[in-house]
Amino acid sequence: MADKDKDGVPPIAAGILARDSGASIAYKRLSGKGPGIVFLHGFHSDMEGTKALALEAMCRAQGRAFVRFDLFGHGTSSGKVEDGCISRWAEDAVAVLDQLTEGPQVLVGSSLGGWLALLAALRRRDRVVGLVGIAAAPDFTEDLMWADFTDQQRRDLLEQGFVTMENCYEPENPWRIPRLLIEDGRNNLLLVDNINLSCPVRLIQGQKDADVPWQTALKIADRLESPDVEVILVKDGDHRLSRDHDLERLVAVVERLVTAI
């Protein structure tokens, strides 16, 4: 039997999920009651961010199951970000659902993680009973990257196999965007058609988000077939939505959703 902390809750367990490809996905998991919560981080982020930790604290207080993990090429998982793509990361998310969770789950995805959460929910409709997107960015490879590339950037991508983009968070470390990411993204576009999900969905979006236009949340809501969709617009919110009151809002939204299921 696992040791328990002073509150009687088993400590979060760290582990490695081996993938058939030979890759390894690092994760941290808290056992507890359902519905459980799975957190999916953003592009060039990891499972140690403040949003993931805030949700973990909520789940610990409630005795609720929780999983956070690093996508391939991110954090302490194997590989390089440049070798990843939407399909591979979505498969990571489904593998986590299948192998690290039991029963009904609520997916909480930030930015890229919001796109992956939608893709995973579509593949596991019987398991995913709710979804929360934080600046969710489905189709960003096409709508927010390719559409904004200059003619020269498009030529570079096609001819040399990658293009370099400014990293607004770490200007000294520009992002290298591979052709694979753009081309594979086209196989996973969601906003071009209805999104066949019937579970409740909550979308939190900052209106001062410099990376994902706030109108994206409205597009997602419009495409979702579920009648139970709420969009929460934060007038002064940026892309990260990681200020103390942003985290409090996130926890409150997730808590209301999960307790109503």
Buried (B, 14 or more C-beta within 10 A) or exposed (E): EEEEEEEEBBEBEEEEBEBEEEBBBBBBBBBBEBBBBBBBBBBBBBBEBBBBBBBBEBBBEBBBBBBBBBBBBBBBBBBEBBBBBBBBBBBBBBBBBEEBBEEBBBBBBBBBBBBBBBBBBBBBEEBBBBBBBBBBBBBBBBBBBBEEBEEEBEEBBEEEEBBEBEEEEEEEEEBBBBBBBBBBBEEBBBBEEEBEBEBBBBBBBBBEBEBBBBEBBBBBBEBBEBEEBBBBEBEEBBBBBBBEEBBEBBBEBBBEBBEEE
